[in-house]
Amino acid sequence: MAIARELYPSEDDLPYEEEILRNPFSLRLWWRYLVARTSSPFKKRAIIYERALKALPGSYKLWYAYLRERLELVRNLPITHSQYETLDNTFERALVTMHKMPRIWIMYLQTLIVQKLVTRTRRTFDRALCALPVTQHDRIWEPYLIFVSQKGIPIETSLRVYRRYLKYDPSHIEDFIEFLVNSERWQEASERLAGVLNDDQFFSIKGKTKHRLWLELCDLLTKHATEVSGLNVDAIIRGGIRKFTDEVGRLWTSLADYYIRRKLPEKARDVFEEGMMTVVTVRDFSVIFDAYSQFEESMLAYKMESLDLSDEEGEDGGGDEEEEEVDIRGDVDLSMGKFEKKILKGFWLHDDNDVDLRLARLEHLMDRRPELANSVLLRQNPHNVEQWHRRVKLFEGNPTRQILTYTEAVRTVDPMKAVGKPHTLWVAFAKLYESHKDLANARVIFDKAVQVNYKAVDHLASIWCEWAEMELRHKNFKGALDLMRRATAVPSVEVKRRVAADGYEPVQMKLHKSLKLWTFYVDLEESLGTLESTRAVYESILDIRIATPQIIINYAMLLEEHKYFEDAFRVYERGVKIFKYPHVKEIWVTYLSKFVKRYGKTKLERARELFENAVETAPGECVKPLYLQYAKLEEDYGLAKRAMKVYDQATKAVPASEKLSMYEIYIARAAEMFGVPKTREIYEQAIQSGLPDKDVITMCMKYAELEKSLGEVDRARAVYIYASNFADPRTVPDFWNQWHEFEVQHGNEDTFREMLRIKRSAVSSFSQTHFILPELLMQKDEVSLDALEKAGVPADEMAALERQLAPVDNDVLAKDKARTVGFVSAGVESQSDTGKRNVNQEEIELPEESDDDEEDVEKVEIAQKDVPSAVFGGLAKKRDDPEKAEDGEEVKGADAPLGALERMKRRKKD
């Protein structure tokens, strides 16, 4: 075959050709030649490739590049083109030496798959698997499986390939099962899936759980029940139900669906019923019940449609022609179907028109839903008392079913494990018999109930009480009392010894100490028994130490009703000795009120002794009503002074939160009995008694109103000034408004200005409270800084810094301690003899024009009265020591502005 001239080497190729002639086995020279001729036509390059491969047939680089270029050449050509055959031949030639190279095989196989050459492709895959080592088979199997999964590949071929692959890698059996399902090979898919589930060491590479695989198997078996054989479907699904507790409702419906597809509807009904009676979750029950009801509805609809069709066919047949009765016993050619039709004709079970039966079955199923749902909840916890009560309500109107349900309930419920109150089942059971006038059986139920070992004594006591109430409802009073005596009887010594030997004490041994039982018993005795029998019951309660304050009060009131007053008071005495606070509070209040009501002033000393005893033992939060009763006793039958003394004691005994109300009562009573002036001492005592600041302000405001009403304006003003130490203008505006109104009505310019100055000082002092508080605590407790440092408490850093910058002598410190806390002076402060000044940095300066007003103010004669020293606070010492004040004035100078109080002191001194 002649080669075209353009394919021959040109002059540009001569250098490469000469080098190749010198060394034809050099891959580098051939590759340089090919790179240099990249732009040449493929035919010329193909000749160079063929020459190079003839010289170097084992070069993977040359074969790979050559095959890639040939693949690019045929990329856009139809698969019937002749170039594909040339390409296949080139691959075959390459594989002669490159048969260990998986990349060459993969390129060849992909080319064959594109050409749709099934048989040749399959054989080439097999050749590749035979040629390559096992470690590289996974690179071949992946495209092989994709190839056999394509449409058009024979199923048998694909199955054989997959089976071979599973021998290589069994972990991919899920892919095989999925392929079988897609290929509608239900039998083998079911067998393979069942084998997977039986393998305990199987691990899903797709992350599927055993439960999910079980569900897939159930769906496979049930949806293709007629195509799958050889597997015990019932046993497989039941095994899954036993093994898994999650979504067992779906497994039950799958089993029923299997029998439905096998045309065994009665067997499917049995499966549905069994499933509803065994599941333990409401969700699974709902799944089964919905499937069951849908099945019954579909069966009913199918039957009705078939009957309609048969009726239409009968009408089309035209006839009321009656079939002649023929003796079929001798007809050997008669089919089985015709034989059954002839023999069973007219038999009710073989009647095709069973729509009524199916409809009744569906209605019965719907009516049973509440009962079946309740059964599910009881299977979750058979000791749930509330669910048993609900089950009984479902059978309302059917006493037989109710009795059977109660019988099953009391037999099933364990009182020690019960959720709820198990004794209510016995009580309701007995009341059921009672409602049907069967008292004998009701008593039998109660008698059995009291023998059950309950978890709590209160449950057993409730049954005894219910039993007695039933006897009372039927007028059997003696029987009710006998029951209570029997229930409250103390167990004998022999019984106690027997129980001790067993090592377990039932609740029946503790019943005689049940307060509920004794309370019911004593109520019965009060209503039906005599006084002596009732007192005996009360005494028994006290003897066994189960009495409550209410029982003590009831016992005493019973004795009072029968005029046994001293006995009643003795019962109260026993009660206050038995109980402690706060339980004894009601006994004391009742006892004291009854005693005072009975004897009044005849036994006044005894009453006082009782009250003294009561208030001594009472805690602070309970003592107020006792003191009020005590004071009322003294007011009504004793001395007014003793009443005041009681009120005074009460104000000291009550807690701080009740002191204000107690003082208000004290003041009101004192004003009523001794007059308003008597209340001044009480007001002063209240203010200095340690009341909270807000209560002090309230008391001072009332005190000031009192003084104002008496015309004592100066005393009222002094009270306001004292109270200003506790009133922050920002939080207690009512106090300052009241003082403002007071000064407007009764003051003058000087007093009004003084009030404004004190108000500004209060604002300043309360704004600095957080700085003064540590110093206040130190002054109050008289603890030095050295003691605090020894105790490990860090000193106030700001206070230490102030001491370093401005040292103060001992006299000034003593004077600072005597000052009222929070008070900022507006005038001149005394100085030490050394001339060192203690300047108040928070001092409030009055306006400069105030000096002009002072000349007019000094001409006004102001009536002077003694003001309590506590009102002035730190200024009191300056008044007592005027010499130091004068020294301070000389040091400070005559031009310094003076406060109003300081000017009053100087004028008084002159």
C-alpha positions, 0 to 999 in steps of 0.5 A: 500500500502506497504512502502519500508523499505528505506523510513522508518526513520533511526537511524539518523532520531530518534532525529528529530522524537522524537522532532516531536513526542513531538511537531508535530505542530512546523514548525521549527522542521519540517524544521530542519528535511527537511534541515537535509535530503537535500541529501535524495531521493525525495521519502523520502523527499516527505513522510516527506513533506506530514507528515508535511503538514498533521500536518501544512496544512496552512504553506505557507513555506512548501507548496511552498518548496514542490511544488518547489521540485516537479516542479524541478522533472518534469522539464525534463519530457515529459508533458504526464508523470504521474508525471505531474498529481501528480503535478496537484493534489498536486497543487489542495490540496495546493490551498485548504488552499493556495487559497489566495496566488497569487504565488501558483496560478501563479505556478499552471497556468504556469504548466498548460500552459506548459501542453497545457491544454487549457480548464483546464487552462482557468478555473483555471485562472477564479478560481484564479480571483475569489479566489484572491482579486481585488488588486492582479488581475493584477498579474493574468491577465498578464499571462492570456492575454499571454495565450489567445494570443497564437496560437491554442487558439480559437479566440472567447475565446481570445475575451471574455477574452480581453473584460473581461479584459477591464472591469477591466482595460480599459486603455489597449484597445490599446493591445486589438486593436492590438490583433484584428488586428493580429487576422484579426477582422477588424470590431471590431478593427475599431469600438474600434479604432473609439471609442478611437478617440471619447474619449477626455479623452483617454490617450495612455499608449504606447505614441501614439498621436491622429494623429497617431491613426487617421492614423492607423484608416485610414489605417485600413478602407482603406486597408479593405474597404470591410470587414468593415461596419457600419462606415461612413468612409468618415465622419471619415477621413474628420473629421481627415482632419479638425482636423489635419493640419499635414500630411493631404495629407496621409489622403486624399490618404487614403480616395481615396484608400478607394473608390478605394478598393470599386471599385468606381474609379470616386469617388476616382478621385473626392477625389484626385482633392478635396485634391489637391485643399485644401491642403496648403503645397507642401509636402501634395500636392506632396503626393496626386499628386504622389498617383493620378498619380500612380492611373491613371497609374495603371488604364491605365495599367489594362485597356490595359491588359484587352483589350489584354486578351479580344482580345486573347479570341476573336481570340480563339473564332474563329469568325467573327460570328455576333450575331443575333439581338434578341428582348430582350424586352419579355425575362423576364429571361434576367439578368441585366448584359446581359440587360445592355450589349445589350441595351448600346452596341455601346454607347461611354460612355459604350465602353470598349476600352477607353484607349485613354480617360484614356491616355488623362486624365493622360496627362492632370493631368501631364500638370496641375502639375505646376498650381496646385503647384502654387495654393498650394503656393497661398493658403498659402499666397494669397497676394504673388505677385510673385506667381501671376506673376508666375501663369500668366507665366504658361498660356503664350500663352493663353490670356483668362486664363491670363486675368482671372488670373490677374482679380483674382489676383487684386481682391484677393491681399490686398495691405496692406498685400501684399508680394512684390509690388502689383502695378506690378500686375496692370501694368502687367495687363495693359501691357497685353492689350497693347501687344494685341493692346487694349489701351482702356482697358489698360487705364481702368485698369490704371484708376482703379489702381490709385484708389487703396489705396496702402501701399506706395506712391511710388507704386501709383507713379509707376503706374502713371509713367507707364501709362504715359510711355504707352502714350509716346510709342503710341505717345500721348505726350499731354496725357502723360503731362496731366496725369502728371499734373493730378497726381501732382495736389494738392488735393482741400480743400474740399477733404482734409476736407472729408479725415480728417473727415474719419480719414484715409489718403489714399496715393492719398493725399500724391501723389503730394509730390512724388519725383519719380512722379515730376522727371518723370514730369520734364523730360517730360517737358524738352523733350516735353514742353517749358522752362517756363513750365519746370521752373514752374515744377522746382519751384513747386518742390522747393516750396513743399520742395522735391528737391534733390541736383541732381534736383538743379544741373539739374535745374541750368544746364537747365538755363545755356543751355538757357544762363540764367547764373545769374538765374542758380547761384541763383538756386545754392544759393538756393541749398546751403541754403537748404541742409547741408553736405554731400549732399551739397558737389556736389552743391558747387563743381559744383557751384564754377566750373561753376562760375569760368568758367563763370567769371574767373578774372572779378569777382574775389572778388565775387569768393573769397567770395564764396570760403570762404563761402564754406570752412567755412561751410564744415566739415574737410573730405569734405574741401580738393577739395574746397581748391584745387579749391580755390588755383587753382583760385588764381593761375590762376587769383589771387596772388601766395601769396594768393594761398600759404595762401590758401594751408596753410589754407588747411593743417590746415583744412583737417583731419589728414589722409589727411594732408600728401597729402595736404602738398605734394601738398603744397610743390610741388606748392611752389617749382614750384612758389617760388623755392625749398628753399621756401619749407624748411619752409613748411617742418618744419611746416609739421614736427611740425604740429602734423602729425602722426608718420609715416607721420612725418618720411615720411616728414623728409625723403623727407626733408632730400633728399631735403637738400642733393640735395642742398648740405646741408649735415649737415642740412640733418643729423640733420633732420635724427637725429630728425626723429629718435625719431619717427622711430622704427628700427624694424618697419620702416627699410626704414628710417634707411636704407636711413640714412645708405646710406646717412652716407656711401656717405656723412659722416665719421667714427664719424658720422656713429658711431653716427648714430649707437649709435642713432639707438641702443638708439632708439631700447632700447627706443621703447622697453620700450615704454609701461613703459614710456607711462604713464609718458609721458601722465602725462608730456604732460598734466602737471597733477601731481600724486596728481591730479590723485589720487584726480580724482580717477585714481590709480598711476603707481605702478612701478613709485611709487616704483622707487620714493621710492627707488631712490628719485630725487630732483626737478632740476633733475625732471625738466631736465627729463621733458626737455628731448626728450621722448624715448631718452637714453643718451650715455654720461655723465649726469649732477648731482645735487649739492648734489652729488646724481647720476641719473643713466640710467639703460638702458644705452648702453655701447660702446666697450672698444676699442673705446677709442683708436679710439677717439685719432685719431678722435680728430685730425680730424677737423670737420666743425661745424654748428648750429644744431636746439635745437629740434634735441638734445632734453634733451642734449640742456640744458647741452649745455646751462649750461656747468658748470653743465656738468663739475661738472658732469664730475668731479664727474663721473671721467675722466675714464668714456667713453664719447659720440661723441656729448659730445666730440664735445661740449667739444672741441667747448668749449675749 
